[in-house]
Amino acid sequence: MKPHAIHTSNPLQADRIWLLLGGSIEPVRRTGEKRYSHELFSHPLRTNGRRDDVPAKLLSRLNQLLRMRAANDPWWVDR
């Protein structure tokens, strides 16, 4: 079973998915930016927190996390 790619323009939904996948979000002081960090990525991602859309780079990282999680799912190992 392949995970479905995420296509959303809702930043609240993207933030919620990022947190559910084990990431963390912290606001960058005085800039209005957000820093998305995850243990599987070596560099954090900085986005403009004032915009009402989801950057393409954040969507691609969310989809990478979903693909890695599906590839390492133990349910598929013995089948």
C-alpha positions in Angstrom: 0.0 0.0 0.0 1.5 3.3 -1.1 0.9 6.4 1.1 -1.0 9.1 -0.7 0.9 12.4 -1.3 -0.2 15.4 0.7 -1.5 18.3 -1.3 -2.8 21.0 1.0 -2.8 24.8 1.1 -3.9 24.9 4.7 -0.9 25.8 6.9 -2.6 24.6 10.1 -3.2 21.2 8.6 0.4 21.0 7.4 1.7 22.0 10.9 -0.5 19.3 12.5 0.8 16.6 10.1 4.4 17.7 10.8 4.0 17.4 14.5 2.2 14.0 14.2 5.2 12.7 12.2 7.6 13.6 15.0 8.8 17.1 14.0 9.0 20.2 16.0 8.0 23.8 15.1 9.5 26.9 16.7 8.9 30.5 15.9 11.9 32.6 14.9 11.9 35.7 17.0 11.1 39.1 15.4 10.9 37.7 11.9 7.5 36.1 11.6 9.2 32.9 10.4 8.8 29.3 11.6 11.6 26.8 11.9 10.6 23.2 11.1 13.1 20.6 12.4 13.1 16.8 12.4 15.7 14.3 13.5 15.8 12.7 10.0 16.8 15.9 8.3 20.2 17.5 8.8 19.0 21.1 8.2 15.9 22.8 9.6 13.5 24.4 7.2 12.6 28.1 7.6 9.3 29.4 6.2 7.4 32.6 6.3 4.8 32.2 9.1 2.7 35.2 7.9 1.7 33.6 4.6 -1.5 31.8 4.2 -0.2 29.0 2.0 2.1 26.0 2.5 5.6 26.2 0.8 6.4 23.5 -1.7 9.6 22.6 0.3 7.5 21.8 3.4 5.1 19.7 1.3 8.0 17.7 -0.2 9.5 17.1 3.3 6.1 15.9 4.6 5.8 13.5 1.7 9.4 12.3 2.2 8.5 11.5 5.8 5.4 9.6 4.8 7.3 7.6 2.2 10.1 6.7 4.7 7.5 5.7 7.3 5.7 3.5 4.9 8.9 1.9 3.7 9.9 1.0 7.3 6.5 -0.2 8.4 6.9 -3.7 10.1 3.4 -4.7 9.0 4.7 -5.3 5.4 7.9 -7.2 6.4 6.4 -10.6 6.9 3.8 -10.5 4.1 
